[in-house]
């Protein structure tokens, strides 16, 4: 899911500055991130990851993490998908 969303985001907004946070990434995501403004952070999600961000796109395979990201983003009045 993350690969699909990142692909779409970069096609529609190639200059977007993206930060991705996950415990691990599939090689295709890492490869796509190269050559774009994509920062990859290999770590567990923390609410502080949302600082100075505008949009939250939760695409992990962990429902609890997705819900937490959604909830944290809404608390900060961020656009959440």
DSSP file (Angstrom, degrees, kcal/mol; ACC not computed):
  #  RESIDUE AA STRUCTURE BP1 BP2  ACC     N-H-->O    O-->H-N    N-H-->O    O-->H-N    TCO  KAPPA ALPHA  PHI   PSI    X-CA   Y-CA   Z-CA
    1    1 A X     >        0   0    0      0, 0.0     4,-2.4     0, 0.0     5,-0.2   0.000 360.0 360.0 360.0 -41.0    0.0    0.0    0.0
    2    2 A X  H  >  +     0   0    0     57,-0.5     4,-2.8     1,-0.2     5,-0.2   0.898 360.0  51.5 -62.7 -40.0    2.8    2.5    0.8
    3    3 A X  H  > S+     0   0    0      2,-0.2     4,-2.5     1,-0.2    -1,-0.2   0.925 110.4  48.6 -62.2 -44.7    4.4    1.9   -2.6
    4    4 A X  H  > S+     0   0    0      2,-0.2     4,-2.1     1,-0.2    -2,-0.2   0.925 114.7  44.3 -61.8 -46.0    1.1    2.5   -4.4
    5    5 A X  H  X S+     0   0    0     -4,-2.4     4,-2.6     2,-0.2    -2,-0.2   0.893 114.1  49.1 -69.6 -39.3    0.5    5.8   -2.4
    6    6 A X  H  X S+     0   0    0     -4,-2.8     4,-2.7    -5,-0.2     5,-0.2   0.916 110.3  51.7 -65.5 -41.9    4.0    7.0   -2.8
    7    7 A X  H  X S+     0   0    0     -4,-2.5     4,-1.9    -5,-0.2    -2,-0.2   0.939 113.0  44.6 -58.1 -48.7    4.0    6.3   -6.5
    8    8 A X  H  X S+     0   0    0     -4,-2.1     4,-2.4     2,-0.2     5,-0.2   0.921 113.3  50.8 -62.9 -45.1    0.7    8.3   -6.9
    9    9 A X  H  X S+     0   0    0     -4,-2.6     4,-2.5     1,-0.2    -2,-0.2   0.919 112.2  45.9 -60.6 -45.2    1.9   11.2   -4.8
   10   10 A X  H  < S+     0   0    0     -4,-2.7    -1,-0.2     1,-0.2    -2,-0.2   0.811 112.2  51.3 -71.9 -28.9    5.2   11.5   -6.6
   11   11 A X  H  < S+     0   0    0     -4,-1.9     3,-0.4    -5,-0.2    -1,-0.2   0.901 118.0  37.8 -71.0 -39.9    3.5   11.4  -10.0
   12   12 A X  H  < S+     0   0    0     -4,-2.4    -2,-0.2     1,-0.2    -3,-0.2   0.790 136.2  19.9 -82.4 -27.2    1.0   14.0   -9.1
   13   13 A X    ><  +     0   0    0     -4,-2.5     3,-2.3    -5,-0.2    -1,-0.2  -0.608  67.3 174.9-140.6  75.4    3.5   16.2   -7.1
   14   14 A X  T 3  S+     0   0    0     -3,-0.4    23,-0.4     1,-0.3    -4,-0.1   0.725  81.1  52.3 -60.4 -22.1    7.0   15.3   -8.1
   15   15 A X  T 3  S+     0   0    0     21,-0.1    -1,-0.3     2,-0.1    -5,-0.1   0.362  80.2 132.0 -94.1   6.2    8.5   18.0   -6.0
   16   16 A X    <   -     0   0    0     -3,-2.3     2,-0.7    -7,-0.2    21,-0.5  -0.252  56.5-132.9 -60.3 142.7    6.7   17.0   -2.8
   17   17 A X        -     0   0    0     19,-0.1     2,-0.4    21,-0.1    21,-0.2  -0.896  33.6-175.2 -98.3 116.7    8.8   16.7    0.4
   18   18 A X  E     -a   38   0A   0     19,-3.1    21,-3.3    -2,-0.7     2,-0.5  -0.910  19.8-165.3-121.0 137.9    7.9   13.4    1.9
   19   19 A X  E     -a   39   0A   0     -2,-0.4     2,-0.4    19,-0.2    21,-0.2  -0.993  10.8-166.7-120.0 127.5    8.9   11.8    5.2
   20   20 A X  E     -a   40   0A   0     19,-3.1    21,-3.2    -2,-0.5     2,-0.5  -0.946   1.9-169.2-115.8 133.7    8.2    8.1    5.6
   21   21 A X  E     +a   41   0A   0     -2,-0.4     2,-0.3    19,-0.2    21,-0.2  -0.985  24.8 131.3-125.4 125.1    8.4    6.3    9.0
   22   22 A X  E     -a   42   0A   0     19,-2.1    21,-1.4    -2,-0.5     3,-0.1  -0.975  61.8-115.3-163.7 158.1    8.3    2.6    9.4
   23   23 A X  S    S+     0   0    0     -2,-0.3     2,-0.3    19,-0.2    21,-0.1   0.825 102.6   0.4 -67.6 -30.3   10.1   -0.3   11.1
   24   24 A X        -     0   0    0     19,-0.1     2,-0.4    17,-0.1    -1,-0.2  -0.988  65.4-148.9-155.2 159.0   11.0   -1.6    7.7
   25   25 A X        -     0   0    0     -2,-0.3     2,-0.2    -3,-0.1    -3,-0.0  -0.961  24.2-115.7-129.8 144.6   10.5   -0.8    4.0
   26   26 A X    >>  -     0   0    0     -2,-0.4     4,-1.6     1,-0.1     3,-1.0  -0.526  35.0-113.1 -74.5 150.8   10.2   -3.0    1.0
   27   27 A X  H 3> S+     0   0    0      1,-0.3     4,-2.6     2,-0.2     5,-0.2   0.816 114.3  61.7 -56.1 -32.8   13.1   -2.4   -1.5
   28   28 A X  H 3> S+     0   0    0      1,-0.2     4,-2.2     2,-0.2    -1,-0.3   0.866 103.7  48.8 -64.1 -36.0   10.8   -1.0   -4.1
   29   29 A X  H <> S+     0   0    0     -3,-1.0     4,-2.2     2,-0.2    -1,-0.2   0.929 111.5  49.0 -67.8 -45.2    9.8    1.9   -1.8
   30   30 A X  H  X S+     0   0    0     -4,-1.6     4,-1.1     1,-0.2    -2,-0.2   0.914 112.9  48.0 -60.4 -43.8   13.5    2.6   -1.0
   31   31 A X  H  < S+     0   0    0     -4,-2.6     3,-0.5     1,-0.2    -1,-0.2   0.914 111.4  49.2 -65.0 -43.9   14.3    2.6   -4.7
   32   32 A X  H  < S+     0   0    0     -4,-2.2    -1,-0.2     1,-0.2    -2,-0.2   0.866 105.4  59.3 -63.4 -35.8   11.4    4.9   -5.6
   33   33 A X  H ><>S+     0   0    0     -4,-2.2     3,-1.8    -5,-0.2     5,-0.6   0.813  85.1  94.8 -64.6 -30.2   12.5    7.3   -2.9
   34   34 A X  T 3<5S+     0   0    0     -4,-1.1     3,-0.1    -3,-0.5    -3,-0.0  -0.381  89.5  22.6 -63.1 137.1   15.9    7.8   -4.4
   35   35 A X  T 3 5S+     0   0    0      1,-0.4    -1,-0.3     3,-0.1     2,-0.3   0.477 113.3  82.3  85.0   1.1   16.0   10.8   -6.7
   36   36 A X  T < 5S-     0   0    0     -3,-1.8     2,-1.6     2,-0.1    -1,-0.4  -0.763  97.1 -94.2-125.4 174.9   13.0   12.5   -5.0
   37   37 A X  T   5S+     0   0    0    -21,-0.5   -19,-3.1   -23,-0.4     2,-0.5  -0.447  75.0 137.2 -88.0  63.0   12.6   14.5   -1.8
   38   38 A X  E   < -a   18   0A   0     -2,-1.6     2,-0.5    -5,-0.6   -19,-0.2  -0.950  38.5-161.9-117.7 119.8   11.8   11.5    0.3
   39   39 A X  E     -a   19   0A   0    -21,-3.3   -19,-3.1    -2,-0.5     2,-0.6  -0.878   9.3-155.9 -99.2 126.1   13.3   11.0    3.7
   40   40 A X  E     -a   20   0A   0     -2,-0.5     2,-0.6   -21,-0.2   -19,-0.2  -0.905   8.0-170.9-107.3 124.0   13.1    7.5    5.0
   41   41 A X  E     -a   21   0A   0    -21,-3.2   -19,-2.1    -2,-0.6     2,-1.2  -0.959  11.5-154.1-115.2 115.6   13.2    6.9    8.8
   42   42 A X  E     +a   22   0A   0     -2,-0.6     2,-0.3   -21,-0.2   -19,-0.2  -0.743  56.9  93.1 -92.1  94.3   13.5    3.3    9.9
   43   43 A X  S    S-     0   0    0    -21,-1.4     2,-0.2    -2,-1.2   -19,-0.1  -0.965  82.0 -75.0-168.0 166.6   11.9    3.4   13.3
   44   44 A X        -     0   0    0     -2,-0.3   -22,-0.1   -21,-0.1     2,-0.0  -0.501  61.9 -93.7 -71.7 145.8    8.6    2.8   15.0
   45   45 A X        -     0   0    0     -2,-0.2     2,-0.3   -24,-0.1    -1,-0.1  -0.336  44.4-175.6 -61.2 138.3    6.0    5.6   14.6
   46   46 A X    >   -     0   0    0     -3,-0.1     3,-2.5     1,-0.1     4,-0.3  -0.983  36.3-120.2-131.3 144.7    6.0    8.3   17.3
   47   47 A X  G >  S+     0   0    0     -2,-0.3     3,-1.8     1,-0.3     4,-0.2   0.819 112.2  67.2 -53.3 -30.7    3.5   11.2   17.5
   48   48 A X  G >  S+     0   0    0      1,-0.3     3,-1.6     2,-0.2    -1,-0.3   0.684  80.9  78.0 -65.3 -16.1    6.5   13.6   17.3
   49   49 A X  G <  S+     0   0    0     -3,-2.5    -1,-0.3     1,-0.3    -2,-0.2   0.705  86.2  62.3 -63.6 -17.9    7.0   12.3   13.7
   50   50 A X  G X  S+     0   0    0     -3,-1.8     3,-2.0    -4,-0.3    -1,-0.3   0.539  73.0 126.3 -86.9  -6.8    4.1   14.6   12.8
   51   51 A X  T <  S+     0   0    0     -3,-1.6     3,-0.1     1,-0.3    -3,-0.0  -0.278  84.5   0.8 -56.3 132.4    5.9   17.9   13.8
   52   52 A X  T 3  S+     0   0    0      1,-0.2    -1,-0.3     2,-0.0     2,-0.3   0.712 104.4 126.4  62.3  24.1    5.9   20.4   11.1
   53   53 A X    <   -     0   0    0     -3,-2.0    -1,-0.2     1,-0.1     3,-0.1  -0.718  45.9-162.5-106.5 161.8    4.0   18.1    8.7
   54   54 A X  S    S+     0   0    0      1,-0.3    25,-1.5    -2,-0.3     2,-0.4   0.688  70.5  35.0-113.4 -29.6    0.9   19.0    6.8
   55   55 A X  E     -b   79   0B   0     23,-0.2     2,-0.5     2,-0.0    -1,-0.3  -0.973  58.9-154.5-133.7 142.4   -0.6   15.6    5.7
   56   56 A X  E     -b   80   0B   0     23,-2.7    25,-2.7    -2,-0.4     2,-0.5  -0.979  10.5-179.7-116.2 125.0   -0.7   12.2    7.3
   57   57 A X        -     0   0    0     -2,-0.5     2,-0.7    24,-0.2    23,-0.1  -0.915  12.8-161.2-122.8 102.1   -1.1    9.1    5.1
   58   58 A X        +     0   0    0     -2,-0.5     8,-0.1     1,-0.1    -2,-0.0  -0.744  26.7 152.8 -88.7 116.0   -1.1    6.0    7.2
   59   59 A X        +     0   0    0     -2,-0.7   -57,-0.5   -57,-0.0    -1,-0.1  -0.025  22.5 128.8-135.3  32.1   -0.3    3.0    5.1
   60   60 A X        -     0   0    0      2,-0.2   -38,-0.0   -59,-0.1     6,-0.0  -0.322  65.1-123.3 -81.5 171.5    1.2    0.4    7.4
   61   61 A X  S    S+     0   0    0      1,-0.1     2,-0.6    -2,-0.1    -1,-0.1   0.228  92.4  90.0 -94.4  13.6    0.1   -3.2    7.7
   62   62 A X     >  -     0   0    0      1,-0.2     4,-2.2     2,-0.0     3,-0.4  -0.924  62.9-162.3-113.0 106.1   -0.5   -2.6   11.4
   63   63 A X  H  > S+     0   0    0     -2,-0.6     4,-2.6     1,-0.2     5,-0.2   0.862  89.5  55.4 -57.8 -39.5   -4.0   -1.4   12.0
   64   64 A X  H  > S+     0   0    0      1,-0.2     4,-2.3     2,-0.2    -1,-0.2   0.898 108.5  47.7 -62.3 -40.6   -3.2    0.0   15.5
   65   65 A X  H  > S+     0   0    0     -3,-0.4     4,-2.7     2,-0.2    -1,-0.2   0.913 111.6  50.9 -66.8 -42.0   -0.4    2.2   14.1
   66   66 A X  H  X S+     0   0    0     -4,-2.2     4,-2.3     1,-0.2    -2,-0.2   0.921 111.6  47.3 -60.6 -44.1   -2.7    3.4   11.3
   67   67 A X  H  X S+     0   0    0     -4,-2.6     4,-2.9     2,-0.2    -1,-0.2   0.908 111.7  50.7 -64.5 -41.7   -5.3    4.4   13.9
   68   68 A X  H  X S+     0   0    0     -4,-2.3     4,-2.9     2,-0.2     5,-0.2   0.925 111.3  47.5 -62.7 -44.7   -2.8    6.1   16.1
   69   69 A X  H  X S+     0   0    0     -4,-2.7     4,-2.4     2,-0.2    -1,-0.2   0.903 113.4  48.9 -61.6 -41.4   -1.4    8.1   13.2
   70   70 A X  H  X S+     0   0    0     -4,-2.3     4,-2.4    -5,-0.2    -2,-0.2   0.944 113.9  45.4 -61.8 -49.5   -5.0    9.1   12.2
   71   71 A X  H  X S+     0   0    0     -4,-2.9     4,-2.0     1,-0.2    -2,-0.2   0.917 113.6  48.7 -62.9 -45.2   -5.9   10.1   15.7
   72   72 A X  H  X S+     0   0    0     -4,-2.9     4,-1.1    -5,-0.2    -1,-0.2   0.904 112.0  49.5 -62.7 -41.7   -2.7   12.0   16.2
   73   73 A X  H  <>S+     0   0    0     -4,-2.4     5,-2.6    -5,-0.2     3,-0.5   0.911 109.8  50.3 -64.3 -42.7   -3.1   13.9   12.9
   74   74 A X  H ><5S+     0   0    0     -4,-2.4     3,-1.7     1,-0.2    -1,-0.2   0.872 104.6  58.3 -63.8 -37.4   -6.7   14.8   13.7
   75   75 A X  H 3<5S+     0   0    0     -4,-2.0    -1,-0.2     1,-0.3    -2,-0.2   0.828 109.4  45.4 -60.5 -30.8   -5.7   16.2   17.1
   76   76 A X  T 3<5S-     0   0    0     -4,-1.1    -1,-0.3    -3,-0.5    -2,-0.2   0.262 117.4-114.7 -96.4  10.6   -3.4   18.5   15.3
   77   77 A X  T < 5 +     0   0    0     -3,-1.7    -3,-0.2     1,-0.2     2,-0.2   0.856  64.2 153.4  58.5  39.0   -6.0   19.5   12.7
   78   78 A X      < -     0   0    0     -5,-2.6     2,-0.5    -6,-0.1    -1,-0.2  -0.589  55.7 -99.8 -93.4 157.4   -4.0   17.9    9.9
   79   79 A X  E     -b   55   0B   0    -25,-1.5   -23,-2.7    -2,-0.2     2,-0.4  -0.682  47.9-170.4 -72.5 125.4   -5.3   16.4    6.6
   80   80 A X  E      b   56   0B   0     -2,-0.5   -23,-0.2   -25,-0.2   -10,-0.0  -0.980 360.0 360.0-126.5 131.7   -5.4   12.7    7.3
   81   81 A X              0   0    0    -25,-2.7   -24,-0.2    -2,-0.4    -1,-0.1   0.336 360.0 360.0-124.6 360.0   -6.0   10.0    4.7
